[in-house]
Amino acid sequence: MAYDERLAERIRERMGADPEITEKRMFGGIAFLLHGNTAVGVTGDDLMVRVGPEATDAALDRPGTRIFDMTGRPMRGWVVVDGAAVAQDEALGDWVAEGRDFAASLPPK
């Protein structure tokens, strides 16, 4: 499955030059990891965000979101945001910051 390289580039711009950020192909797309923990990613044309179990319901109340489910087993703590919902830089920045903040709260791998 191909992924939206332009969306990936927009994420790179928001992640900055932090040497603790790495990229890894996974989930049929690309993921951005902080200290080895996934923060956000791109799958198809959509943004994948790791928000954590406690923030899942609030995230799902936001426009264009759905639970992350690639194998028939929904993954609580992860949401997918429709690409159209992150077309504006501010919206993308908010989601990237949320994913990065959650990944930063986890112990390094």
Legacy VTK file of the C-alpha trace (Angstrom):
# vtk DataFile Version 3.0
C-alpha trace
ASCII
DATASET POLYDATA
POINTS 109 float
0.000 0.000 0.000
1.399 3.363 -0.996
1.226 6.303 1.366
0.855 10.044 0.852
4.464 11.255 0.643
3.348 14.910 0.781
1.640 14.266 4.134
4.793 12.499 5.347
6.852 15.529 4.323
4.505 17.881 6.178
4.966 15.714 9.277
8.761 15.842 8.854
8.553 19.638 8.805
6.667 19.617 12.113
8.951 17.059 13.753
11.998 19.173 12.979
15.601 18.031 13.085
15.334 16.161 16.393
17.883 13.306 16.263
15.582 11.248 18.513
12.976 11.075 15.731
13.306 8.100 13.413
11.222 6.872 10.522
10.191 3.290 9.957
8.036 1.657 7.328
5.159 -0.055 9.062
1.367 -0.479 8.897
1.600 -0.298 5.104
2.951 3.233 5.360
5.508 5.134 7.352
5.718 5.821 11.077
7.587 8.512 12.976
9.046 7.340 16.270
10.363 9.293 19.243
12.855 7.364 21.379
11.635 4.214 19.597
7.937 4.814 20.364
5.508 5.521 17.532
4.072 9.032 17.661
2.355 9.439 14.276
2.381 7.875 10.860
0.882 7.917 7.408
-1.192 5.061 6.102
-2.623 5.632 2.635
-3.831 9.239 2.582
-4.560 9.319 6.304
-2.724 10.275 9.466
-2.277 7.692 12.206
-1.848 9.148 15.713
-0.930 7.420 18.955
-2.947 9.254 21.596
-2.941 6.736 24.445
-5.823 4.734 25.890
-7.166 7.517 28.131
-7.346 10.023 25.264
-8.964 7.709 22.707
-12.595 8.686 23.305
-11.848 12.421 23.197
-9.822 11.959 20.009
-12.680 10.043 18.398
-15.005 12.980 19.104
-12.926 15.169 16.795
-13.776 15.533 13.081
-12.577 12.915 10.626
-11.356 10.345 13.138
-11.841 6.632 13.530
-10.234 3.932 15.643
-7.071 2.418 14.184
-7.874 -1.097 12.984
-5.761 -2.836 10.388
-6.248 -6.461 11.403
-9.849 -6.613 12.570
-8.732 -5.859 16.114
-9.259 -2.182 16.997
-6.251 -0.679 18.742
-7.335 1.499 21.646
-4.947 4.400 22.075
-4.506 4.855 18.338
-6.695 6.819 15.915
-6.705 7.449 12.201
-7.466 10.963 11.017
-8.833 11.361 7.512
-6.354 13.163 5.270
-8.928 15.868 4.495
-9.197 16.658 8.224
-5.474 17.532 8.341
-5.331 19.508 5.110
-4.812 22.678 7.143
-1.361 23.037 8.704
-2.760 24.001 12.110
-4.883 20.857 12.339
-1.950 18.659 11.309
0.311 20.428 13.789
-2.137 19.805 16.633
-2.320 16.074 15.886
1.444 15.719 15.425
2.029 17.489 18.743
-0.464 15.198 20.474
1.190 12.061 19.116
4.649 13.348 19.923
3.635 14.291 23.467
2.232 10.819 24.094
5.333 9.109 22.676
7.506 11.360 24.867
5.592 10.177 27.947
6.693 6.573 27.344
10.002 5.054 28.413
12.560 4.932 25.571
12.919 1.624 23.730
LINES 1 110
109 0 1 2 3 4 5 6 7 8 9 10 11 12 13 14 15 16 17 18 19 20 21 22 23 24 25 26 27 28 29 30 31 32 33 34 35 36 37 38 39 40 41 42 43 44 45 46 47 48 49 50 51 52 53 54 55 56 57 58 59 60 61 62 63 64 65 66 67 68 69 70 71 72 73 74 75 76 77 78 79 80 81 82 83 84 85 86 87 88 89 90 91 92 93 94 95 96 97 98 99 100 101 102 103 104 105 106 107 108
